[in-house]
Amino acid sequence: MDIREVLKKHPKIYYFVADVFGPMMWTGYSPKKFLNKFCSGKDNILNLGSGPRILGQGVINIDLSKYKNVDLISDITHIPMADNSANGIICDTVIEHVKEPDKVIKEMYRLLKPGTYAYITAPFLYPFHASPDDFIRWTKKGFVKELSDFKIIKIGIRAGAFSTLNVYLCYFFALVFSFNSKKIFWLLVNFSIFIFFPIKLFDLIFSRLSMSENMASIMYYIVQKK
């Protein structure tokens, strides 16, 4: 049984553990900051692959799984909503888990009203993590190419070089001490975050340096429908 899926039944506990002890030090624009800056006062904002997290009023949670707080259960490559109906879209740490991410990007473009904005995070340097599966990684230039139909507004580091170091240390620790047991490996990956998590705090300083993006774990992209 995946401990993350168990904890997601208790969203407050899950997100507390993930944000405090998880391997990522979140920097730059958060989804909530995006909402306040680019979608303030609007409704019908879509949170794709939302999980159980509530981001704010006017946000519609869409997920393939029936988590608590999910408003619409749907495959995010085919969402049963009208063209040009969304006042904003958030797709946070989700798109790498979709087999055909280009279809998600096209769906976002279809749903957004002209002139409105989307917030997307995409991994660069992050180990395999199934949720329920994991398919792809992007460089910054590679993901900008995926977003060619949109106007790029802002790109930045969401989790920087020390988050990258932190998460890979967790995986190396598990690799060495799991003795080739898959069950023990994933148990140690989840356990070791409580050992190595202080390393990520260095991102509070070093994510401010532009060269950090060459080793970043996750980048964020804010785009506008033309």
Summary of the structure (lengths in Angstrom):
residues: 226
radius of gyration: 17.3
end to end distance: 44.0
largest distance: 53.7
contacts: 710
relative contact order: 0.17
helix: 41%
strand: 21%
